[in-house]
């Protein structure tokens, strides 16, 4: 599933990056070499990041 259309970030990429640390979408996006553009994905991205943190 695509999480961020502007940056073409898929859920798997986001989950993999989230396992490595930071809890903020902007930090995860930076780790992927991207940055938030329109911002509509940030709440969904945060939900995914929180999910990964809860299972770590």
Secondary structure as a PSIPRED ss2 file (coil, helix, strand):
# PSIPRED VFORMAT (PSIPRED V4.0)

   1 X C   1.000  0.000  0.000
   2 X E   0.000  0.000  1.000
   3 X E   0.000  0.000  1.000
   4 X E   0.000  0.000  1.000
   5 X C   1.000  0.000  0.000
   6 X C   1.000  0.000  0.000
   7 X C   1.000  0.000  0.000
   8 X C   1.000  0.000  0.000
   9 X E   0.000  0.000  1.000
  10 X E   0.000  0.000  1.000
  11 X H   0.000  1.000  0.000
  12 X H   0.000  1.000  0.000
  13 X H   0.000  1.000  0.000
  14 X H   0.000  1.000  0.000
  15 X H   0.000  1.000  0.000
  16 X H   0.000  1.000  0.000
  17 X H   0.000  1.000  0.000
  18 X H   0.000  1.000  0.000
  19 X C   1.000  0.000  0.000
  20 X C   1.000  0.000  0.000
  21 X C   1.000  0.000  0.000
  22 X C   1.000  0.000  0.000
  23 X C   1.000  0.000  0.000
  24 X C   1.000  0.000  0.000
  25 X H   0.000  1.000  0.000
  26 X H   0.000  1.000  0.000
  27 X H   0.000  1.000  0.000
  28 X H   0.000  1.000  0.000
  29 X H   0.000  1.000  0.000
  30 X H   0.000  1.000  0.000
  31 X H   0.000  1.000  0.000
  32 X C   1.000  0.000  0.000
  33 X C   1.000  0.000  0.000
  34 X C   1.000  0.000  0.000
  35 X C   1.000  0.000  0.000
  36 X C   1.000  0.000  0.000
  37 X C   1.000  0.000  0.000
  38 X C   1.000  0.000  0.000
  39 X C   1.000  0.000  0.000
  40 X C   1.000  0.000  0.000
  41 X C   1.000  0.000  0.000
  42 X H   0.000  1.000  0.000
  43 X H   0.000  1.000  0.000
  44 X H   0.000  1.000  0.000
  45 X H   0.000  1.000  0.000
  46 X H   0.000  1.000  0.000
  47 X H   0.000  1.000  0.000
  48 X H   0.000  1.000  0.000
  49 X H   0.000  1.000  0.000
  50 X H   0.000  1.000  0.000
  51 X H   0.000  1.000  0.000
  52 X H   0.000  1.000  0.000
  53 X H   0.000  1.000  0.000
  54 X H   0.000  1.000  0.000
  55 X H   0.000  1.000  0.000
  56 X C   1.000  0.000  0.000
